[in-house]
Amino acid sequence: MMTNLYFVRHAHSIYTVDELKRPLSSQGIIDVERITEILEKENIDYVISSPYKRAVQTIERIAQLTDKELIIESDFKERNLSEKPIENFDEAITKVWEDETFSWEGGESNLIAQKRGVKATIEVLEKYEGKNIVIGTHGNIMVLIMNFFDKRYGFDFWKELGMPDIYKLTFEKTKLKEVNRVWKR
């Protein structure tokens, strides 16, 4: 029995320092319609999201259209890079990908963030076996989860992601069988 996880990296958002409440931009809101059209054809059984507003906004329409409850799972939130604002994001993100155990002050290492995301993913796979599940999430945590199951998904892959981006991961129990990009902006 195969389980399909549709990982949806949130649509474009308006940058604010408040990670939790950062909303989608006008382009992000437009992209939600396309995401919804695509996912509506996938016979979705469950809709799960990071608690961050931009992730919720990206997939809440598919929950509404399919009359599904939007389940919030905090472990699908984006990795915490640092407790303080980062001056050079490219340098900071490169450093954590170069050394999976390294973390900036108050932030999560790749290893710690991956462990959190994979735990949530395994729980979803076990609880909803054989179902089609949308997971609204973020680029870094999504790729860290994918990387756990297949090392081909790493930093270079992350750099090529769109915003939004949708990947369908097909599992047999907890073994990844197939990965397909569904849509990229």
N, C-alpha and C positions, 0 to 999 in steps of 0.2 A: 504494500500500500504506500503510494507516494504522497508526500506532503509538499506543497508549494508555498514558499515564502516570497512575497513580492516586497522586496526592500525598496522603499521610496525615499530617496534623498530629497529633502524639502526643496521647495521652489525658492527662487531668489527672494531675499529678505532685505529689509531696511536695517543697516547696521546701527545698533545701539549697544552700550555696555551691559545692558540688562539682558543676559542670555535667555532667561525664562520667558520674557514678554516681547522679544523682538518679533515684529509682525512681517508678513509678506509685503513685498513691494507691489506696485501696480502691475509690473510684468509677472511677478509671482502669482498674483491673483488670476491673471489671464491664463497662465500655464495650468492652474488647478483644473480648469475646464477640460483641457486636453488629457490630463492625468485621469480625470474622472471618466471620460469617454473610453479610454483604454482599459481601465480596471473594471468598468461596468460589464465588459464582455468576458471577464475571467471567472465568473461564478464564485465570487468571494463569499467565504463563510464567516470570517472574523476580521475585524479592523482594530489594530493595536497601534499606539503612538507613543513616542517620547512625550514628556509633559511640556516641552518647549512649544510656545505658541506657533512658530513657523512650521513645525512638523505637524501639529494638530490641524492648522489651517490648510495644509497641503492635502490631507486625506479625509478631512471631516465630511466633505461632500459625497465621497463614495460610501461612507457609513450611512449618511442620510438617504441616499438613493437606494441602497440595498436594505434599508431598514435594520441596520446592525448597530449594536451598541459600540461606541468608541471606547476601547479599553486603554487606559493610560498605564504604561509600564516605564517607570523611571530609569530602569537600567538600559533603555534604548536612547537615553539622552546623549548629547555630544560629549566627547572626552573633555575633561577639564585640563586645558593646557597649562594654566598658571593662575595663581590667585590674584596676581596683579596684571594690568594691561601689558601686553607685549609690544615693544617698540618695533622689532623687526620680525614679523610673523613668519616670513619665508625661512629665515635663519632658525627660528625657534622650532618650527614644525619639522624641518630637515633634521635637526639634532635629535628629536625624539624618535624619528624613524631610523636613524643611523644606529641608535643604541636603545633596544627595546626596554631596558631597565632604567634608563635615564628619565628623570622628571624635573621640570622647572619647579621652583618653590611653590608649594601648595597645589601643584598640578598632578596629573596622573601620567605615569609612564605608559607606553604602548602595552606592556604586559599587564598592568593593572586594569587599564580600560578594556583591553581585550577580554580579560577574565570575566569582568562584569557583563559585557555584551554577550559573550558566549554562554554564560550561565542563563541569561534571559532567553537566548535563542533555543537552547536545549530544553528549557521548561516549556516553551511554546511548542516545539516539535513533539514533546511527550504528551502534552495536554490536548493538542489539536491534530493528532496523527491522521493523515489521509485528507486533510482539509486544505483549502486555499486561504491564505492569511496575508493581509496587507500589513506591513510594518512601516509606519512613518518614522523616519530617523534622520541621521546626519552623516555627512561624508566620511569623517574619520572613523567613527565607531562602526559604521557599515563595513568599511574596508578592513578594519581590524577583525571583525567577525568573519568576513569572507576569508581573510588570511589564515585564520585558525584552521579552516577546513581545506584550504588550498593555498599553498605558499605563493602561487603565481600572482595573487592579489596583494600588492604591496604599495609602496610609496609612489612609484611611477604610475601605477593604475589609478591611485587616488588623484594624482595631478591631472588626469584625463577625464575625471568625472564632470558631468554637466550639473546644472542646478536649475531644474530638477533632473533626476536620473532614476530610472526604474530597472532593477535587476530581479529576475525570477530565479530563485534557487530551489532546485528540486532535490528532496531528500528521501531516502528509504531509511526509516527510523531516524537515526542521527548521522547517517553517512551521506555526504553530499554526492549526488549523482550527476548533476548537470547545472550549468549556469548560463543564462541567456539574458542579454540586454533587451528589455522590452521597449524602452524609449529614452532618448536623451534630448534635452533642449539644445 
